[in-house]
Amino acid sequence: MAEINVYQQYFAAEGSFGGVERHGASVLLISNSEAGQIRYEAAVSFFPHKDQEDFAVSYDAFFSKVLYEAAGRRSKKREELLLNGLRQEVDALAEEAGAIVFWGQPLTEARRG
């Protein structure tokens, strides 16, 4: 099994989970391939981000949704299409959880894998 973060970036966020205020979010597009199958998943994890150096991601506020699953392998074209809709997918996950990602306030540069 090869799991790769196709995209990851940290943003300012707002939410409360387990009685802890969260001020950061890790947004990901994850690719998982195994035995001729490929799966892409949108994910967001909200974390406390108490100061500029705090990037300790807690996994009690992790939400994800499978966007694509089929026989095949990674495709740059498919990944670009999924990245174009990633914000909408993450916004829906965040809204369902009672949180918000502030897209205009990135905490790090985007990383592509």
C-alpha atoms as one frame of an Amber mdcrd trajectory, in Angstrom:
protein
   0.000   0.000   0.000   1.383   3.391  -0.999  -0.269   6.336   0.732   0.884
   9.745  -0.462  -0.175  13.244   0.490  -0.763  14.661  -2.979  -1.384  18.051
  -1.329  -1.048  19.360   2.196  -1.299  22.866   3.585  -2.018  24.401   6.981
  -4.553  27.198   7.386  -5.999  29.267  10.196  -9.295  27.767  11.308 -11.926
  27.923  13.990 -13.693  25.122  15.794 -14.058  23.381  19.128 -13.634  19.641
  19.582 -13.416  17.692  22.818 -13.632  20.926  24.779 -10.499  22.302  23.088
 -10.546  25.384  20.853  -8.891  24.774  17.482  -7.232  27.586  15.545  -5.491
  25.630  12.785  -6.373  23.071  10.130  -4.276  20.672   8.099  -5.917  20.209
   4.686  -4.954  17.189   2.595  -5.624  15.344  -0.622  -4.487  11.776   0.039
  -3.776   9.147  -2.608  -3.772   5.481  -1.678  -2.854   2.810  -4.210  -2.742
  -0.928  -3.710  -3.054  -3.971  -5.963  -4.127  -2.003  -9.027  -6.660   0.126
  -7.125  -6.469   3.877  -6.540  -8.341   5.950  -3.965  -8.287   9.702  -3.408
  -9.527  11.205  -0.170 -10.114  14.795   0.968  -9.206  15.295   4.622  -9.037
  18.023   7.234  -7.671  17.843  10.769  -8.289  20.694  13.195  -5.591  21.369
  15.801  -5.085  23.878  18.648  -2.343  26.082  17.055  -1.774  27.976  20.303
   1.119  30.013  18.850   3.103  30.463  15.622   5.253  27.400  16.391   2.422
  25.032  17.399   1.701  22.603  14.572   0.986  19.603  16.795  -1.856  17.996
  14.866  -4.352  16.144  17.025  -6.351  13.402  15.371  -9.493  13.649  17.490
 -10.828  16.254  15.044 -10.049  14.477  11.750 -12.646  14.332   8.990 -12.382
  12.790   5.538 -14.332  11.808   2.455 -13.420   9.422  -0.363 -13.578  11.398
  -3.620 -12.582   8.709  -6.103 -12.000   4.971  -5.946 -11.497   2.626  -8.901
  -9.118   0.285 -10.645  -6.071   2.122 -11.954  -3.156   4.196 -10.790  -2.277
   7.799  -9.964  -3.095  10.332 -12.644  -1.820  13.929 -12.701  -4.898  14.965
 -14.683  -7.284  13.389 -12.149  -5.322  14.902  -9.260  -5.626  18.395 -10.753
  -9.395  17.933 -11.117  -9.680  16.759  -7.519  -7.507  19.628  -6.278  -9.776
  22.107  -8.059 -12.726  20.873  -5.968 -10.824  20.271  -2.730 -11.892  23.505
  -1.024 -15.567  22.742  -1.577 -15.156  19.223  -0.187 -13.223  20.427   2.863
 -15.707  23.258   3.464 -18.529  20.682   3.510 -16.605  18.467   5.971 -15.835
  21.477   8.189 -19.401  22.765   8.121 -20.740  19.339   9.066 -18.308  19.343
  12.029 -19.224  22.891  13.087 -15.880  24.407  12.106 -14.439  26.688   9.433
 -11.175  26.855   7.467  -9.903  30.358   6.668  -8.523  29.819   3.159  -7.223
  33.376   2.935  -4.996  32.807   5.976  -2.468  30.087   5.112  -0.069  29.148
   7.915   2.371  27.337   5.592   3.127  27.013   1.898   1.396  24.188   0.038
   3.308  20.917  -0.241   2.738  18.622  -3.198   3.726  14.965  -3.295
